[in-house]
Amino acid sequence: MVDELDVVFIYGTLLPGEQRWPVLEPFAVALTPAWVSGALYDTGHGYPAAVFAEPGRIDGTLVRLDRHRLAAALAALDEAEAVEHGLYVRTVIVSDRGRAWSYEYRGGIDRLVRIGSRWRDPTGGPT
């Protein structure tokens, strides 16, 4: 059942070491590398945009959330991802390791630059 899904796929500023990781870290109980179908775009504002209906691959991390704090975790993530303002929407995706929540960009992509499958390369810049 979707309401009981306790895994989130992250691909950008929520990754460990990135600026929004502190939002997610208190709720994380396990991290697993994973990938999903889709495309990443550089927004030019310091965060990526994922579009899961686009062809391609997005590399990221599955984060298992503390089931006892699941509602609080999803509320914190929704706030961090500006779900209320419509910039991103929380949606169920299927990764190479199973179903998870993730956040899909809902702004226009026509002026964004498509990047590789990872948000950051080993030197710290967008790919």
CYANA upper distance limits for C-alpha pairs under 8 A (distance plus 0.5 A):
  1 MET  CA      5 LEU  CA      7.33
  2 VAL  CA     92 VAL  CA      8.36
  5 LEU  CA     99 ARG  CA      8.46
  5 LEU  CA    100 ALA  CA      7.16
  5 LEU  CA    101 TRP  CA      7.80
  6 ASP  CA     64 ARG  CA      6.38
  6 ASP  CA     65 LEU  CA      5.82
  6 ASP  CA     66 ASP  CA      7.91
  6 ASP  CA     67 ARG  CA      6.81
  6 ASP  CA     70 LEU  CA      7.17
  6 ASP  CA    100 ALA  CA      7.90
  6 ASP  CA    101 TRP  CA      8.44
  7 VAL  CA     62 LEU  CA      6.91
  7 VAL  CA     63 VAL  CA      5.96
  7 VAL  CA     64 ARG  CA      4.94
  7 VAL  CA     65 LEU  CA      6.34
  7 VAL  CA     99 ARG  CA      8.15
  7 VAL  CA    100 ALA  CA      5.44
  7 VAL  CA    101 TRP  CA      6.66
  8 VAL  CA     62 LEU  CA      6.10
  8 VAL  CA     63 VAL  CA      5.76
  8 VAL  CA     64 ARG  CA      7.12
  8 VAL  CA     65 LEU  CA      8.03
  8 VAL  CA    100 ALA  CA      5.48
  8 VAL  CA    101 TRP  CA      4.95
  8 VAL  CA    102 SER  CA      6.04
  9 PHE  CA     34 ALA  CA      8.38
  9 PHE  CA     60 GLY  CA      7.23
  9 PHE  CA     61 THR  CA      6.11
  9 PHE  CA     62 LEU  CA      4.97
  9 PHE  CA     63 VAL  CA      6.83
  9 PHE  CA     95 SER  CA      8.48
  9 PHE  CA    100 ALA  CA      6.44
  9 PHE  CA    101 TRP  CA      6.54
  9 PHE  CA    102 SER  CA      5.56
 10 ILE  CA     14 LEU  CA      6.62
 10 ILE  CA     15 LEU  CA      6.72
 10 ILE  CA     60 GLY  CA      6.07
 10 ILE  CA     61 THR  CA      5.85
 10 ILE  CA     62 LEU  CA      6.89
 10 ILE  CA     63 VAL  CA      7.94
 10 ILE  CA    102 SER  CA      7.03
 10 ILE  CA    103 TYR  CA      8.38
 11 TYR  CA     15 LEU  CA      6.87
 11 TYR  CA     58 ILE  CA      7.76
 11 TYR  CA     59 ASP  CA      7.06
 11 TYR  CA     60 GLY  CA      4.89
 11 TYR  CA     61 THR  CA      7.03
 11 TYR  CA    118 ARG  CA      7.74
 11 TYR  CA    119 TRP  CA      7.05
 12 GLY  CA     18 GLU  CA      8.07
 12 GLY  CA     47 TYR  CA      6.94
 12 GLY  CA     48 PRO  CA      6.41
 12 GLY  CA     60 GLY  CA      8.23
 12 GLY  CA    119 TRP  CA      6.07
 12 GLY  CA    120 ARG  CA      8.42
 13 THR  CA     18 GLU  CA      5.50
 13 THR  CA     19 GLN  CA      6.18
 13 THR  CA     20 ARG  CA      5.81
 13 THR  CA     21 TRP  CA      7.27
 13 THR  CA     47 TYR  CA      6.57
 13 THR  CA     48 PRO  CA      8.15
 14 LEU  CA     18 GLU  CA      6.59
 14 LEU  CA     19 GLN  CA      7.46
 14 LEU  CA     20 ARG  CA      5.22
 14 LEU  CA     21 TRP  CA      4.97
 14 LEU  CA     22 PRO  CA      8.45
 14 LEU  CA     23 VAL  CA      8.08
 14 LEU  CA     24 LEU  CA      7.30
 15 LEU  CA     20 ARG  CA      7.93
 15 LEU  CA     21 TRP  CA      6.09
 15 LEU  CA     60 GLY  CA      8.34
 15 LEU  CA     61 THR  CA      7.84
 16 PRO  CA     21 TRP  CA      5.80
 16 PRO  CA     25 GLU  CA      8.41
 17 GLY  CA     21 TRP  CA      6.87
 20 ARG  CA     24 LEU  CA      7.76
 20 ARG  CA     80 ALA  CA      8.22
 21 TRP  CA     25 GLU  CA      6.31
 22 PRO  CA     26 PRO  CA      7.64
 23 VAL  CA     76 ALA  CA      7.31
 23 VAL  CA     77 LEU  CA      7.59
 23 VAL  CA     80 ALA  CA      8.00
 24 LEU  CA     28 ALA  CA      6.86
 24 LEU  CA     73 ALA  CA      7.64
 24 LEU  CA     76 ALA  CA      8.30
 24 LEU  CA     77 LEU  CA      7.58
 27 PHE  CA     65 LEU  CA      5.88
 27 PHE  CA     66 ASP  CA      5.90
 27 PHE  CA     69 ARG  CA      7.49
 27 PHE  CA     70 LEU  CA      8.29
 27 PHE  CA     73 ALA  CA      6.52
 28 ALA  CA     63 VAL  CA      6.60
 28 ALA  CA     64 ARG  CA      6.39
 28 ALA  CA     65 LEU  CA      5.29
 28 ALA  CA     66 ASP  CA      6.71
 29 VAL  CA     63 VAL  CA      7.74
 29 VAL  CA     64 ARG  CA      6.11
 29 VAL  CA     65 LEU  CA      6.17
 29 VAL  CA     66 ASP  CA      6.46
 30 ALA  CA     63 VAL  CA      6.20
 30 ALA  CA     64 ARG  CA      5.61
 30 ALA  CA     65 LEU  CA      7.91
 31 LEU  CA     61 THR  CA      6.88
 31 LEU  CA     62 LEU  CA      6.13
 31 LEU  CA     63 VAL  CA      5.17
 31 LEU  CA     64 ARG  CA      6.98
 32 THR  CA     61 THR  CA      5.99
 32 THR  CA     62 LEU  CA      5.57
 32 THR  CA     63 VAL  CA      7.10
 33 PRO  CA     59 ASP  CA      8.23
 33 PRO  CA     60 GLY  CA      6.54
 33 PRO  CA     61 THR  CA      4.94
 33 PRO  CA     62 LEU  CA      6.65
 34 ALA  CA     59 ASP  CA      6.64
 34 ALA  CA     60 GLY  CA      6.01
 34 ALA  CA     61 THR  CA      5.73
 34 ALA  CA     62 LEU  CA      6.62
 34 ALA  CA     95 SER  CA      7.00
 34 ALA  CA     96 ASP  CA      6.68
 34 ALA  CA     97 ARG  CA      7.10
 35 TRP  CA     57 ARG  CA      7.19
 35 TRP  CA     58 ILE  CA      5.94
 35 TRP  CA     59 ASP  CA      4.86
 35 TRP  CA     60 GLY  CA      6.19
 35 TRP  CA     61 THR  CA      7.90
 35 TRP  CA     95 SER  CA      6.04
 35 TRP  CA     96 ASP  CA      6.33
 36 VAL  CA     52 PHE  CA      8.22
 36 VAL  CA     57 ARG  CA      6.28
 36 VAL  CA     58 ILE  CA      5.83
 36 VAL  CA     59 ASP  CA      7.21
 36 VAL  CA     93 ILE  CA      8.06
 36 VAL  CA     94 VAL  CA      7.07
 36 VAL  CA     95 SER  CA      5.02
 36 VAL  CA     96 ASP  CA      6.86
 37 SER  CA     52 PHE  CA      6.50
 37 SER  CA     53 ALA  CA      8.12
 37 SER  CA     54 GLU  CA      8.08
 37 SER  CA     55 PRO  CA      7.14
 37 SER  CA     56 GLY  CA      6.11
 37 SER  CA     57 ARG  CA      5.08
 37 SER  CA     58 ILE  CA      6.61
 37 SER  CA     95 SER  CA      7.98
 38 GLY  CA     50 ALA  CA      7.37
 38 GLY  CA     51 VAL  CA      6.07
 38 GLY  CA     52 PHE  CA      4.45
 38 GLY  CA     53 ALA  CA      6.28
 38 GLY  CA     54 GLU  CA      5.32
 38 GLY  CA     55 PRO  CA      5.81
 38 GLY  CA     56 GLY  CA      5.35
 38 GLY  CA     57 ARG  CA      5.57
 38 GLY  CA     58 ILE  CA      6.33
 39 ALA  CA     50 ALA  CA      6.23
 39 ALA  CA     51 VAL  CA      5.91
 39 ALA  CA     52 PHE  CA      6.85
 39 ALA  CA     53 ALA  CA      8.42
 39 ALA  CA     54 GLU  CA      6.03
 39 ALA  CA     55 PRO  CA      6.88
 39 ALA  CA     56 GLY  CA      5.85
 39 ALA  CA     57 ARG  CA      6.52
 39 ALA  CA     58 ILE  CA      6.58
 39 ALA  CA    114 ARG  CA      7.70
 39 ALA  CA    115 ILE  CA      8.26
 39 ALA  CA    116 GLY  CA      8.37
 39 ALA  CA    117 SER  CA      7.59
 40 LEU  CA     48 PRO  CA      6.94
 40 LEU  CA     49 ALA  CA      6.09
 40 LEU  CA     50 ALA  CA      5.15
 40 LEU  CA     51 VAL  CA      7.09
 40 LEU  CA     58 ILE  CA      7.05
 40 LEU  CA    114 ARG  CA      6.41
 40 LEU  CA    115 ILE  CA      6.20
 40 LEU  CA    116 GLY  CA      7.25
 40 LEU  CA    117 SER  CA      7.02
 40 LEU  CA    118 ARG  CA      8.12
 40 LEU  CA    119 TRP  CA      7.91
 41 TYR  CA     48 PRO  CA      6.06
 41 TYR  CA     49 ALA  CA      5.46
 41 TYR  CA     50 ALA  CA      6.90
 41 TYR  CA    109 ILE  CA      8.12
 41 TYR  CA    112 LEU  CA      6.46
 41 TYR  CA    113 VAL  CA      5.86
 41 TYR  CA    114 ARG  CA      4.74
 41 TYR  CA    115 ILE  CA      5.89
 42 ASP  CA     46 GLY  CA      8.28
 42 ASP  CA     47 TYR  CA      7.27
 42 ASP  CA     48 PRO  CA      5.40
 42 ASP  CA     49 ALA  CA      6.88
 42 ASP  CA    112 LEU  CA      6.51
 42 ASP  CA    113 VAL  CA      5.84
 42 ASP  CA    114 ARG  CA      6.78
 42 ASP  CA    115 ILE  CA      6.91
 42 ASP  CA    126 PRO  CA      7.96
 43 THR  CA     47 TYR  CA      6.71
 43 THR  CA     48 PRO  CA      6.16
 43 THR  CA     49 ALA  CA      6.88
 43 THR  CA    112 LEU  CA      6.10
 43 THR  CA    113 VAL  CA      7.63
 44 GLY  CA    112 LEU  CA      8.10
 48 PRO  CA    119 TRP  CA      7.12
 49 ALA  CA    104 GLU  CA      7.53
 49 ALA  CA    105 TYR  CA      5.72
 50 ALA  CA     58 ILE  CA      8.43
 50 ALA  CA    103 TYR  CA      7.96
 50 ALA  CA    104 GLU  CA      5.83
 50 ALA  CA    105 TYR  CA      6.04
 51 VAL  CA    104 GLU  CA      6.20
 51 VAL  CA    105 TYR  CA      6.54
 52 PHE  CA     93 ILE  CA      8.44
 52 PHE  CA    104 GLU  CA      7.41
 56 GLY  CA    117 SER  CA      8.17
 57 ARG  CA    117 SER  CA      5.99
 58 ILE  CA    116 GLY  CA      8.36
 58 ILE  CA    117 SER  CA      4.96
 58 ILE  CA    118 ARG  CA      6.77
 59 ASP  CA    117 SER  CA      5.91
 59 ASP  CA    118 ARG  CA      5.88
 60 GLY  CA    118 ARG  CA      7.58
 62 LEU  CA    100 ALA  CA      8.06
 65 LEU  CA     69 ARG  CA      8.17
 65 LEU  CA     70 LEU  CA      6.90
 65 LEU  CA     73 ALA  CA      7.83
 66 ASP  CA     70 LEU  CA      6.45
 69 ARG  CA     73 ALA  CA      6.62
 70 LEU  CA     74 LEU  CA      6.66
 71 ALA  CA     75 ALA  CA      6.60
 72 ALA  CA     76 ALA  CA      6.62
 73 ALA  CA     77 LEU  CA      6.69
 74 LEU  CA     78 ASP  CA      6.46
 75 ALA  CA     79 GLU  CA      6.72
 76 ALA  CA     80 ALA  CA      6.68
 77 LEU  CA     81 GLU  CA      6.50
 78 ASP  CA     82 ALA  CA      6.67
 78 ASP  CA     83 VAL  CA      5.71
 78 ASP  CA     84 GLU  CA      7.90
 78 ASP  CA     90 ARG  CA      7.72
 79 GLU  CA     83 VAL  CA      6.77
 79 GLU  CA     84 GLU  CA      7.56
 81 GLU  CA     87 LEU  CA      8.07
 81 GLU  CA     88 TYR  CA      6.60
 81 GLU  CA     89 VAL  CA      8.50
 81 GLU  CA    103 TYR  CA      7.84
 82 ALA  CA     86 GLY  CA      7.07
 82 ALA  CA     87 LEU  CA      6.43
 82 ALA  CA     88 TYR  CA      6.69
 83 VAL  CA     87 LEU  CA      6.67
 83 VAL  CA     88 TYR  CA      5.66
 83 VAL  CA     89 VAL  CA      5.92
 83 VAL  CA     90 ARG  CA      7.69
 86 GLY  CA    106 ARG  CA      7.27
 87 LEU  CA    105 TYR  CA      6.56
 87 LEU  CA    106 ARG  CA      5.78
 87 LEU  CA    107 GLY  CA      6.27
 88 TYR  CA    103 TYR  CA      6.34
 88 TYR  CA    104 GLU  CA      5.78
 88 TYR  CA    105 TYR  CA      5.02
 88 TYR  CA    106 ARG  CA      5.83
 88 TYR  CA    107 GLY  CA      8.17
 89 VAL  CA    103 TYR  CA      5.91
 89 VAL  CA    104 GLU  CA      5.90
 89 VAL  CA    105 TYR  CA      7.21
 89 VAL  CA    106 ARG  CA      7.41
 90 ARG  CA    101 TRP  CA      6.96
 90 ARG  CA    102 SER  CA      6.07
 90 ARG  CA    103 TYR  CA      5.07
 90 ARG  CA    104 GLU  CA      7.01
 91 THR  CA    101 TRP  CA      6.05
 91 THR  CA    102 SER  CA      6.03
 91 THR  CA    103 TYR  CA      6.63
 91 THR  CA    104 GLU  CA      7.44
 92 VAL  CA     99 ARG  CA      7.16
 92 VAL  CA    100 ALA  CA      6.06
 92 VAL  CA    101 TRP  CA      5.06
 92 VAL  CA    102 SER  CA      6.73
 93 ILE  CA     99 ARG  CA      6.16
 93 ILE  CA    100 ALA  CA      6.03
 93 ILE  CA    101 TRP  CA      6.61
 93 ILE  CA    102 SER  CA      7.00
 94 VAL  CA     98 GLY  CA      5.91
 94 VAL  CA     99 ARG  CA      4.88
 94 VAL  CA    100 ALA  CA      6.86
 95 SER  CA     99 ARG  CA      6.52
 95 SER  CA    100 ALA  CA      7.73
115 ILE  CA    119 TRP  CA      8.16
115 ILE  CA    126 PRO  CA      8.04
115 ILE  CA    127 THR  CA      6.31
116 GLY  CA    127 THR  CA      6.09
117 SER  CA    127 THR  CA      8.32
118 ARG  CA    126 PRO  CA      8.30
118 ARG  CA    127 THR  CA      6.83
119 TRP  CA    126 PRO  CA      5.96
119 TRP  CA    127 THR  CA      6.55
120 ARG  CA    124 GLY  CA      6.01
120 ARG  CA    125 GLY  CA      5.70
120 ARG  CA    126 PRO  CA      4.94
120 ARG  CA    127 THR  CA      5.90
121 ASP  CA    125 GLY  CA      6.24
121 ASP  CA    126 PRO  CA      6.62
121 ASP  CA    127 THR  CA      5.77
